[in-house]
Amino acid sequence: MTRPAYRGRFAPSPTGPLHYGSLYAAFGSWLLARHRAGAWWVRVEDIDPPREVPGAAQAQLRTLAAFGLVPDAPIVRQSERHALYAAALERLVADGAAFPCTCSRSELAASAGIHHRCLHAPNDRPPAWRLRVPAPCEVAFEDGLQGRIAQDVYTDVGDFVLKRADGHWAYQLAVVVDDAEQGMTDVVRGADLLDSTPRQILLQRALGLPTPNYLHLPLVTDAQGRKLSKSEAARPLDDADPLPALRMAWRDLGQDPRQLPASGARDALLAAAVAAFDPARLPRRLPATGT
């Protein structure tokens, strides 16, 4: 099977049911993949058991199916990929790019949590593993929607965690390994992850992995400007009635509501959306909503 020129993904964390902000991001990534005649995959990012809600992953996948957002490949779960992350960490350690660290959050409080050097000799605490970030370390990239983004990872972030002291893998390492191993060419996601992207690019370089194209959609927020996942406005989606939320997401993605049929079935709406979708209309910012 020939690998498509475009491969994107939606990667929810199973911390609760999908809400409108999640659907908006999923629909945006799905439309961009369909617009490019590419593939769209789903990856369950379930590597943080303390934050997971039992049954949430299955509920999220049912909601995606109910809304017609069906992936083009089998679902991948990060909880089944520990060996890949371990191999990546071993390579970084062997290259001298990663090191163990027993600094606690309280010890780093004076530096706003930014790690530039270990504050004490090795001790009996279980260590976290960090990526060694040189100084200076500006990483810049061209976001497909937000424009040029630059960050000095040394100054703004410092040596960041790859594996936590509790033994769980950090998001930064897992997402970089997965995107490369799955052959992702384009990452479309919410702008709350814009700040993480320079870290991921730095880690890709350290591992000799390709850097995908990035496009960060503006966040959907409530009337107080809070991200929906942290808001009481983040009500679960209605799997039995997907059309109203799909129409709202279409509008928030900057598209012309008149391009969608006024009535009819879900699949007819999605087909019309694919035919009419115009990436040039995607907004860089969204007004707060009371959704």
Beta strands, then each sheet from edge to edge (+ up, - down):
strand 1: 7-10
strand 2: 39-44
strand 3: 76-77
strand 4: 98-101
strand 5: 128-131
strand 6: 138-143
strand 7: 147-152
strand 8: 161-163
strand 9: 186-190
strand 10: 213-217
sheet 1: 1+ 2+ 3+
sheet 2: 4+ 5- 8+
sheet 3: 6+ 7-
sheet 4: 9+ 10+
end
